[in-house]
């Protein structure tokens, strides 16, 4: 596993050695699948998935479409799909050491994630050369499996190659851990302060649940103020 830092100091996860040799011409409806394991790679339990990066061969001509999928969860196969979008890989976004970046920072489902996630690039073009074609190299003996070939259903097929596919994540704090507020156990009306006062005072109260209420003030003569 490679863990590098980008300019913003967000961890970047990838499971390759960046030595590119091959390009992969998948059948229409199939494509490379990568299993990311942030917690196992030293990322905190809760994180934001901000960017996915992939490197494609420059052999393609013009701009080419590909369908981009992200799945949250799943230890042996993709879990719940949280993103499905056809994107365009431009000619100037291809080539060795050139990365196509997909921004997910505005995707609500990609923020505050826990557990693993999967990224699948589905080929949608037809013909002899079905571009875009992801770059990669022959596989190495990994302690765990990260690369697969998939057609969107069933158990993914383990790949004997690794792909140039990375992800940038931002370690986050779970929403429930941010400034937790303790709910009062009972109704309470505190003494006003200051007292006596002129021209204003503050009255604090607490309620054990969300509710509509009215606070009415009377003077010593029983008149509503």
FENSUL-V697590 format. One record per residue. RES is the residue in one letter. PHI is phi in degrees with one decimal (999 if undefined). NEAR is the number of other C-alpha atoms within 10 Angstrom. Layout:
BEGIN
res = <RES RES>
phi = <PHI PHI>
near = <NEAR NEAR>
END
This chain:
BEGIN
res = <X X X X X X X X X X X X X X X X X X X X X X X X X X X X X X X X X X X X X X X X X X X X X X X X X X X X X X X X X X X X X X X X X X X X X X X X X X X X X X X X X X X X X X X X X X X X X X X X X X X X X X X X X X X X X X X X X X X X X X X X X X X X X X X X X X X X X X X X X X X X X X X X X X X X X X X X X X X X X X X X X X X X X X X X X X X X X X X X X X X X X X X X X X X X X X X X X X X X X X X X X X X X X X X X X X X X X X X X X X X X X X X X X>
phi = <999 -104.9 -130.5 -118.1 -117.2 -92.8 -63.9 -91.7 69.4 -81.8 -60.1 -117.1 -100.8 -155.2 -122.6 -143.8 -106.3 65.4 -97.5 -92.9 -129.4 -101.9 -125.7 -119.8 -100.2 -79.3 -69.4 -59.0 90.0 -115.7 169.4 -74.0 -127.2 -123.9 -100.7 -99.4 -126.5 -54.9 -63.5 -67.9 -100.2 94.6 -87.3 -62.5 -58.5 -111.8 -150.9 -108.0 -89.3 -97.5 -147.6 -116.6 -125.1 -143.8 -115.3 -119.9 -65.4 -84.5 -68.5 -62.0 -112.3 70.2 -93.9 -129.2 -89.2 -153.7 -96.1 -110.7 -120.9 -130.4 -124.5 -98.7 82.6 98.1 -91.5 -116.4 -158.2 -56.2 -92.2 -79.9 -73.9 -115.2 -153.3 -150.8 -149.1 -83.6 -116.0 -112.8 -99.5 -75.4 -56.8 -79.0 -105.2 -121.5 117.2 -60.3 65.6 -113.5 -120.0 -82.7 -107.8 -113.3 -85.0 -115.5 -65.0 -96.5 -83.1 -59.3 -67.7 -92.6 -105.5 68.4 -79.9 -135.4 77.4 -84.9 -145.9 -127.1 -124.7 -122.5 -105.6 -95.3 -72.4 -116.8 -82.5 -124.0 102.7 -67.4 -106.8 -99.4 -86.5 -70.3 -116.0 -70.1 -93.6 -177.0 -156.9 -61.7 -69.2 -114.5 -83.8 -83.3 -69.3 -136.6 -91.4 -125.4 -116.1 -142.8 -109.3 -145.8 -120.0 97.1 -149.5 73.7 -79.1 -62.4 -92.4 -61.2 -96.5 -89.7 -124.1 -110.4 -110.5 -84.1 -138.5 -126.1 -146.3 -104.0 -125.9 -123.7 -65.0 -127.8 -105.1 -58.4 -56.1 -68.3 -94.3 -90.9 44.0 -62.0 -110.6 -83.3 -76.9 -59.2 -84.8 -153.7 -70.0 -155.9 -121.9 -87.4 -64.7 -67.9 -148.2 -76.2 -150.4 -70.2 -145.6 -167.8 -103.3 -139.0 -143.3 -118.4 -120.4 -99.1 -145.2 -138.6 -133.4 -81.4 -157.4 -66.8 -162.8 -91.1 -148.6 -126.8 -109.0 -116.7 -113.8 -121.6 -88.9 -66.7 -88.8 80.3 -90.4 -71.2 -89.1>
near = <14 13 16 12 11 10 6 7 11 16 20 19 23 24 20 23 15 17 13 19 10 16 18 20 17 21 17 15 16 17 23 26 29 26 24 25 20 23 14 11 12 10 17 15 17 19 21 21 26 18 17 21 18 21 26 27 21 21 14 18 10 11 14 17 17 21 17 18 18 23 20 20 20 14 13 11 18 24 15 12 15 14 15 14 10 14 12 15 21 16 17 12 19 23 18 17 14 15 18 18 16 14 13 18 15 10 13 12 15 22 20 17 20 21 17 19 25 23 22 24 27 26 24 19 18 11 8 8 14 19 27 31 25 23 27 24 19 14 14 11 7 10 7 8 16 22 24 21 21 23 19 16 8 9 13 17 14 13 18 14 19 26 30 24 28 23 21 23 23 21 18 17 14 14 10 8 8 8 7 8 8 7 11 11 10 9 10 12 11 10 11 13 12 11 10 9 10 7 5 9 11 11 11 10 11 13 14 12 11 7 6 5 7 5 7 7 9 9 8 6 6 8 8 9 7>
END
